[in-house]
Structure formats: structure tokens, C-alpha cells
Amino acid sequence: MAKTRKKKESSTALQVPDAQWLNLLESTELIETVPGPGRWLVAEYRPTALFSLKTSQATSSVGVSLVIPTPYAIKMAFVDAAFRTGLPDDDCERFLRSLVKVDVRIAPAKAAVVTNTFLKVRQESREGNPLRPYIPSIAYRELVYLDGTWLWAFDVARCDRLAATQIVRLAPHVNYVGKRGSFIQFTKAFRLADLDTKFTQPLRTESPQVFPTGAHVRQLDDFGPEASLETLSSFTSTKPKRDRHRKFVETIIPAGLVNTGPGFSEYRHG
């Protein structure tokens, strides 16, 4: 059993990029249609509808919305695009695995206004009455109006050329992220050699860190080291496990709270 498991783990392990690939990223050579140099492949998106994505610790009825998508949500949006564009299941599985070690950083929109609202909803009754399956109730909801664009930066030095090419090809097909209805529009892709503090960064406690002028900290989720289509798909009964299939990272989001009032909170970036 141990040998079988070891063999399986080794077969799904991600290959370390070779020196030739790293050297290519430092050159002006194209990745699909995107010229270099730069290891960070950046996709720009313009939100075209209200955005909503609760933190993973939120309950179904109460939860605070983030002002940016998480790396997990972004990667799953690309995997969803892979299925919708007709890639075979095996290719989608390999693409998902190739994204596991890819670091994703996000630059927020220049402004985000969060509505803090209680809504009337109907939810399933606990009484089990077939004549009255749903009862009226209230729920707290946060929706985010965004002014500006998001930048999603992928560290393609952590994957291979095929995965980087697939990211470029699939980027225009990603049209929502977070909850359904949170529509976005792809505008362009480019590459950067380094990222500045306008992008998110993991919170470090072991060494000094440069904070942007305005920022707040949230726990964002990402793919864990053993993430797979079988565990992360919504259509399987297999439940993902923390730190194995899904990990959570304390992250500095470079958008500071600048204004609050009855029913809203305003964040500014830069």
C-alpha cells in the first residue's frame, strides 16, 4: 500500500522548471502572444457587475465579502474555462495540477464600495413540512461595487511552458469569478519581471516587510499541495482537507478602509 501511494504521489508531483525555461522568461521571447521579459504573467480584468465572494470561514447567512478574488477562486475560474472551451477531462486535470505551485498575486481595483445589507430571503424549513418547504427569513449580504480593473499576476516560473500557454489562451474565456453573476471582462495580458506593493503579498512574521500606504489583512485560500480535480470538483462526494487540498494564507491586501457610513464601507487602492 505504501509503495502504491508513493508511486501515485510521485506521478502527480509537479516538475521543477529547468534552467532553459527560466532563461526564456528573462528574454523577449513570446509566451503564446505575450512578449517578455518577465516571470509574472499578468491578466487585466474589468469587473462589469457587482462582486461577491465571502471568506471561507463565513456562514451561509452571515459573511463579509472580500474586495478581491482569492487565488483559489482565480485558479478554479481558469479550470472552469478549460472545461467550457472543450479541453478533455485529462487535460483539465493536468492543468489544475500545474496550477498548484503557481503563486497568484492580485492588484485591487482603485476603489471598492461594499454594501452592508440585510435582505429578505426564503430558506429551507427545518420542520420538514412538505406543504411549507421554505420559510421567510433574513440574511446579511455584502455586494461590492468596483471602480477600475483587477490585475491577476501568475508566477509562471513555477510551472512549465504548456501551463503558461494555457493561461494565456484561457484568460479571455474567464468571464466571472466568485459567486455566479460576478461578471468580469478580460482586457489585456502582459508580463512583468517583478511586482511592487500594489499587489497582494503573504504576511510574513519572521522578517521585516514593507506595507503599502493603505492596506488590510485577510485570510485567502489557495490550492493545497495535493489538490486534484477529484477533491475540488463540486460534482464529487470527496471532501477536500485543509492544508492538503486547500490552504489558507494570511495576506496583505493593498486597499485601505477610507470611509464608512450607514450600510457601506469604502476601500481605496494606491
C-alpha positions in Angstrom: 0.0 0.0 0.0 2.8 2.4 0.9 4.6 1.7 -2.4 1.4 2.3 -4.3 0.7 5.6 -2.6 4.3 6.7 -3.0 4.1 5.9 -6.7 0.9 7.8 -7.1 2.3 10.9 -5.3 5.4 10.9 -7.4 3.4 10.6 -10.6 1.4 13.7 -9.7 4.3 15.7 -8.4 5.0 18.9 -10.3 8.2 19.1 -12.2 10.7 21.8 -11.3 11.2 24.2 -14.3 14.6 23.7 -16.0 17.2 26.4 -16.5 16.2 26.8 -20.1 12.7 27.7 -19.2 13.8 30.2 -16.6 16.3 31.8 -19.1 13.5 32.1 -21.6 11.3 34.0 -19.2 14.1 36.6 -18.8 14.2 37.1 -22.6 11.8 38.9 -25.0 10.5 35.6 -26.4 6.7 35.2 -26.6 4.6 33.1 -24.3 1.8 32.4 -26.9 1.2 36.1 -27.8 2.6 37.8 -24.7 6.2 39.2 -25.1 8.8 39.2 -22.4 10.8 39.6 -20.4 9.2 38.7 -17.1 8.3 35.7 -15.0 5.0 37.3 -13.9 2.2 36.8 -16.5 -0.4 39.4 -15.7 -4.0 39.4 -16.9 -6.1 42.5 -16.6 -9.9 42.3 -15.9 -12.6 44.9 -15.6 -15.5 44.0 -13.3 -18.8 44.6 -15.1 -21.2 43.6 -12.3 -21.4 43.7 -8.5 -18.8 41.3 -7.0 -19.3 39.0 -4.0 -17.0 36.4 -2.5 -17.2 35.6 1.2 -14.3 34.4 3.2 -14.2 30.6 3.6 -14.9 30.9 7.3 -18.2 32.7 6.7 -21.6 31.0 7.4 -24.3 30.7 4.7 -26.4 33.5 6.2 -23.7 35.9 7.5 -20.4 36.7 5.9 -18.1 39.5 5.0 -17.2 39.8 1.3 -13.7 40.2 0.1 -12.9 43.1 -2.3 -10.7 40.8 -4.5 -11.0 37.2 -5.6 -8.7 34.7 -3.9 -6.0 32.7 -5.6 -8.2 29.6 -5.2 -11.2 31.3 -6.9 -9.0 32.6 -9.8 -7.4 29.2 -10.4 -10.9 27.5 -10.4 -12.2 30.1 -12.8 -9.4 29.1 -15.2 -10.1 25.4 -14.8 -13.8 26.1 -15.4 -12.8 28.0 -18.6 -10.7 25.0 -19.6 -13.8 22.8 -19.5 -16.0 25.3 -21.3 -13.6 25.6 -24.1 -13.7 21.9 -24.7 -10.4 20.6 -23.2 -10.6 16.9 -22.5 -11.0 15.9 -18.8 -7.5 14.5 -18.5 -6.1 17.8 -19.9 -8.2 19.8 -17.4 -6.9 17.6 -14.6 -3.3 18.2 -15.7 -3.9 21.9 -16.0 -5.3 22.0 -12.5 -2.3 20.2 -11.1 0.0 22.5 -13.0 -1.5 25.5 -11.1 -0.8 24.1 -7.6 2.6 25.6 -7.2 1.9 28.8 -9.2 1.9 31.8 -7.0 -1.0 34.2 -7.8 -1.0 37.9 -6.7 -3.8 40.4 -7.2 -3.8 44.1 -7.6 -7.2 45.5 -6.4 -9.3 48.0 -8.3 -8.7 51.6 -7.4 -11.9 51.8 -5.4 -14.3 49.3 -3.8 -17.6 50.2 -2.1 -19.1 47.4 0.0 -22.8 47.5 0.7 -23.7 46.1 4.1 -27.3 44.9 3.7 -29.9 42.7 5.3 -32.2 41.1 2.8 -35.4 39.1 2.9 -34.8 35.6 1.8 -36.6 32.2 1.8 -34.7 29.3 3.3 -35.5 25.6 3.7 -37.6 24.8 6.8 -36.2 22.5 9.5 -39.7 21.2 10.2 -39.8 19.1 7.1 -43.3 20.1 6.3 -43.9 19.2 2.6 -46.7 21.8 2.4 -44.3 24.6 3.6 -40.8 23.6 2.5 -39.5 27.1 2.6 -40.0 29.8 5.2 -39.3 33.6 5.2 -36.1 34.8 6.9 -33.5 37.5 6.7 -29.8 37.2 5.7 -26.8 39.5 5.8 -25.3 40.1 2.3 -22.4 42.2 1.1 -22.0 43.2 -2.5 -19.0 45.1 -3.8 -19.1 47.9 -6.5 -15.7 48.2 -8.1 -14.2 51.2 -9.9 -11.2 50.3 -12.1 -9.6 47.0 -13.0 -8.0 44.0 -11.3 -4.6 42.7 -12.2 -4.0 38.9 -11.7 -0.3 38.0 -11.8 0.8 34.4 -12.3 4.3 33.3 -11.4 4.9 31.1 -14.5 8.4 30.3 -13.4 6.6 27.8 -11.1 5.0 25.9 -13.9 6.1 24.8 -17.5 5.6 26.4 -20.9 2.4 24.4 -21.6 0.7 25.6 -18.5 1.8 29.2 -19.2 0.4 29.0 -22.7 -2.9 27.6 -21.5 -3.2 30.5 -19.0 -2.8 33.0 -21.9 -5.3 31.1 -24.1 -7.9 30.7 -21.4 -7.7 34.2 -20.0 -10.2 35.8 -22.4 -12.7 33.0 -21.6 -12.8 33.7 -17.9 -15.9 35.9 -17.6 -16.9 35.6 -13.9 -15.1 34.9 -10.6 -16.5 34.3 -7.1 -20.3 33.9 -7.0 -22.1 33.5 -10.3 -23.2 36.8 -11.6 -19.9 38.5 -10.6 -19.1 39.1 -14.2 -15.7 40.4 -15.5 -14.2 41.3 -18.9 -10.7 40.4 -20.0 -8.9 43.5 -21.4 -5.2 42.5 -21.9 -2.2 40.4 -20.9 1.4 41.4 -20.3 4.5 40.4 -18.4 6.5 41.8 -15.5 9.9 40.9 -14.1 8.9 42.0 -10.6 5.8 43.0 -8.6 5.6 46.1 -6.4 3.5 46.7 -3.3 0.3 47.4 -5.3 -0.1 43.6 -5.5 -1.1 41.3 -2.6 1.7 39.6 -0.7 1.7 36.9 2.0 2.0 38.3 5.6 5.4 37.3 7.0 6.1 37.2 10.7 9.7 36.0 10.6 11.2 39.0 8.7 10.5 42.7 8.2 8.0 43.6 5.5 7.2 46.7 3.5 3.5 47.6 3.9 1.6 49.7 1.3 0.2 53.1 2.5 -3.3 51.7 2.9 -4.0 48.0 3.5 -5.9 45.4 5.4 -5.2 41.7 6.1 -7.4 38.8 5.2 -7.0 35.0 5.1 -7.2 34.0 1.4 -7.5 30.4 0.2 -5.4 28.6 -2.5 -4.7 25.2 -3.8 -3.1 22.8 -1.4 -0.2 20.5 -2.4 -2.5 17.6 -3.0 -5.2 19.5 -4.8 -6.9 17.5 -7.6 -10.0 17.6 -9.7 -11.4 14.7 -7.8 -11.3 16.5 -4.4 -12.1 20.1 -5.6 -14.9 19.4 -8.1 -18.4 20.3 -7.0 -19.7 17.1 -8.6 -17.9 14.6 -6.3 -18.6 13.5 -2.8 -14.9 13.6 -1.9 -14.3 16.3 0.7 -11.1 18.4 0.5 -8.9 18.6 3.6 -7.3 21.7 5.0 -3.6 22.1 4.2 -3.7 19.1 1.9 -6.1 20.1 -0.8 -6.8 23.6 0.2 -4.6 26.0 2.1 -5.2 29.4 3.8 -2.7 32.2 3.8 -2.7 35.5 5.8 -2.4 38.1 3.0 -1.8 41.8 2.8 -4.4 43.4 0.5 -3.2 46.9 -0.6 -6.6 48.6 -0.2 -7.3 50.6 2.9 -10.6 51.5 4.5 -11.1 55.2 3.9 -14.8 55.8 4.6 -17.8 54.2 6.3 -21.4 55.1 6.7 -24.9 53.6 7.2 -24.8 50.4 5.1 -21.5 50.9 3.3 -17.7 50.7 3.6 -15.3 52.2 1.1 -11.8 50.9 0.3 -9.1 52.7 -1.8 -6.1 51.3 -3.5 -3.0 53.3 -4.1 
